[in-house]
Amino acid sequence: MSDASLNTASIETGEAGFGDYFALLKPRVMSLVVFTALVGLLAAPVAVHPIIGFASILFIAIGGGASGALNMWWDADIDRIMKRTRNRPIPAGIISEGEAFAFGITLAVMAVIMLALAANPVAAGLLAFTIFFYVVIYSMWLKRWTPQNIVIGGAAGAFPPMIGWAVATGGVSMESLLMFALIFMWTPPHFWALCLFMKSDYKEAGVPMLTVTHGRRATRVHILVYTLFLIPVAIGIGFTGIGGPVYLAIAVLLNALFLKGAWDIWRRDEIQAETDGYRTEKRVFTLSLFYLFGHFTAILLQSMLAPYGLGGW
């Protein structure tokens, strides 16, 4: 049975089911957390026992899900207004705000403690800070205060590969910081592309997204500028210990495509965009998902080729 079916059944019976609590974890976001953390762990120069690695990724996933639940608890008021979020378990009346908070805080504490026991205190500390950053710094403070919310708040989604790296090495390095920087710089153009065709949602909810405070023309300029800042980070990774010729070839292709997409967005005006239903903006948003997945897949491929002498430079 799908999550949608579970939610429908829950509404009919008035009781929350497994699918409703799972939806609180933001599974699509959690899948990105798991993947980037796993790449960070596997790309590290220190081997990790499979059981420790599996347990660590599981607890990182739970910690990421806990952040999602606590975010939904705090944002319940605006989730009831926005079209894309009004069917979430809390605004739909399936799970109460108090239940969501208790669920999220319990998972968060458990995930941090268990990661410290399974891996090391550094990885657990990074996970704890990630949860704090996403819930307190981003959700409670930045999101409703500044149009730069997604720029600074993007750090929360950039920590997972650093956590995975710390599981293996017990510390932080230039490589893990570069993986952080890749996600951090990718987040604004990725999210602003979404905002271009979701502007009314944020305006109605009173969230000061860039499209609301500065308009779509300024948002288009920002997407191009941040893409230009992103490209050197993405390409630069190719010349580090986690890069190599395979990564570099993939990165060059992906960045050429993404730059073309950002350029296409910059060139358009609102009459063109509204006429074709924001087709270009939606295409670039979808491309941005493949962009990040492709870079981290390339990092993973390089780490797999290393034992055969085909890894970094």
C-alpha positions, 0 to 999 in steps of 0.5 A: 500500500502506498503512502497516499493510500495509508494517509487516505485510510488514516483520514477515514478512520481518524487514526494515524498509521505507519505511513503518516508517521513515515511522512513526517520524516520527509522521506524524499529529503531523507533519501538525499541525506542517506545517499550523500552520507553514504558517499561521504563514508565510502569515499573516506580513506579509512575502511569501516566495518559493514555493520558499523557502516550500516548502523551509522547510516541508519542513525544518520537517516533517523536523525535526518527524519527527526529534523523533518518531523520537528520542521513540520511541527514548527511549520504547521501553521504555514503548511496549512496555507501552502498548496504543496504542504496542506496534505501533510499529516499535521495540517490534514489533522491526522497527527497533532502538533504535540505528537509530532514534536514528541516523535521528532525529539525522541528520534533526534535524541536516540539517533545522536546517542546511538551514532555516538555509540556505533561510530564516534563522538565527532560524527554524533556531534555533527549530527546533533548540530545538523538537527539543531541548525535545521530546526532552530537556525533555519526553521525557527529563525531564518525561514520567516525572517530573511530572503537569504533563508535558503542560502544560510539554511542550506548548510543543514542539508550540506552536513550529511557527507561530512557526518559520513566522512567523520564516521570513517575518519573520526574527523573533518578534512578538506575533502569533507568540507568540499562535499559540504560546499558542493551541496551548500552552493547548489541549494540556492539555485536548486530551491529558487528554481522551484520558487519561480513556479511556486511563488504564490504559495510562499506569498500567501504563507508570508514566507520571505522567499526571494521571489516574494521580497525581490521579485522573479527578475532578481531571483533569475539573476541570483540563480545565474550568479550562484551557479557561477559560484557553484561551478568552481567548487564542483570542478575543483573537487575533481583535483582533490583526493576524492576526485579524478578523471572520471569525476572530472568528466562527469562534473564538466558535463553536468556543470555545462548543462546546469550553466545552460539551464541557469542562463536560459532562466536568466534570459526569460521574462515573466510573459514568456514563463507564464505563457509556457507554464514555467516549463524551463524553470521546471526543467532546470529544477529537475536537472538540479536534482540529477546534478547533485546525484550525478556529482556524488555518484561520480565521487562514489565511482572514483572511490570504487576505482581507487583499488584498481589504480584508477582513482584520484590523480 
